[in-house]
Amino acid sequence: MAIAEHAEHADVNRRDFLYIATGAVAAVGGALAIWPLINQMNPDASVLALATIEVDLAPIAVGQAITLKWRGNPVFVRHRTQAEIEAAKAVNPQELPDSDARNANVEEGAPATDANRVVGGKELFLVMMGVCTHLGCVPIGNEGEYAVVEGSAKTGGWFCPCHGSHYDTAGRIRKGPAPENLAVPKYEYLSDTKIRIG
């Protein structure tokens, strides 16, 4: 009698082990089959490469601007003249159509002063998205009613010819249908002449 009970008990343990082992193999096999489907949803190398970009500011002359492509959008980097900086500082943020700095580097809702449109007090370089906040056009630099006239040329300021939005020398909307200032992306200074965007 005891031998039969022992044999029956051994069959139950063996059966439980087979169920658990079969379930584990099925779970691992299912995970291996699904993994390629899940993994293909990850961003590819070209997207990851654009997550951050480093920019050398040294070659950008005073009064010059460059346009970069970051995450599929243009980014303006401008080395502002002293006259552009002074014109931007003279504006009362309360008189602007959009008094929010729109700077990812400062506290949300900070006023749109010139100091809040740059990073770390480095007012010579203005970095901002080159996308009009009205319908997503790309504004033209050194144009518009709020560019500074130095000699016979206009410097600073941006104008979006599609619908007539005018931005000042700090990229703040001053006139036209655009509802917001040009956005300032997250960026940091790696040295006095190099920044990382993103």
Summary of the structure (lengths in Angstrom):
residues: 198
radius of gyration: 29.3
end to end distance: 76.2
largest distance: 112.5
contacts: 578
relative contact order: 0.16
helix: 29%
strand: 26%
